[in-house]
Amino acid sequence: MPTISTHNVSTLNNMSCKICKRSSCTESFHSLEAQEEWDRLYGDLQGMDESQLQEIVVELRYELEEARKDMEELESEIEGLHEDAAGEDI
């Protein structure tokens, strides 16, 4: 079975569309809105090295964990309000 060198894989990746990753596509096939949305979401990540990207991942994981804790607190608070409301005479 033939092998593909890293260089060839890199070349293939560079030739594919950055928006949908299809090799038979190019960014210009997408609407201007789709191109602008991709640039808005991912443009800043282009050119970053692995350590910079890893730093972002660590920050996002921390933010996600904090958001989960906040959500659990809110769910508990809502549950308490429901229990209080159920215990009151109407």
Secondary structure as UniProt FT lines:
FT   HELIX           6..15
FT   TURN            18..20
FT   TURN            23..24
FT   HELIX           27..29
FT   HELIX           32..42
FT   HELIX           43..45
FT   TURN            46..47
FT   HELIX           50..87
//
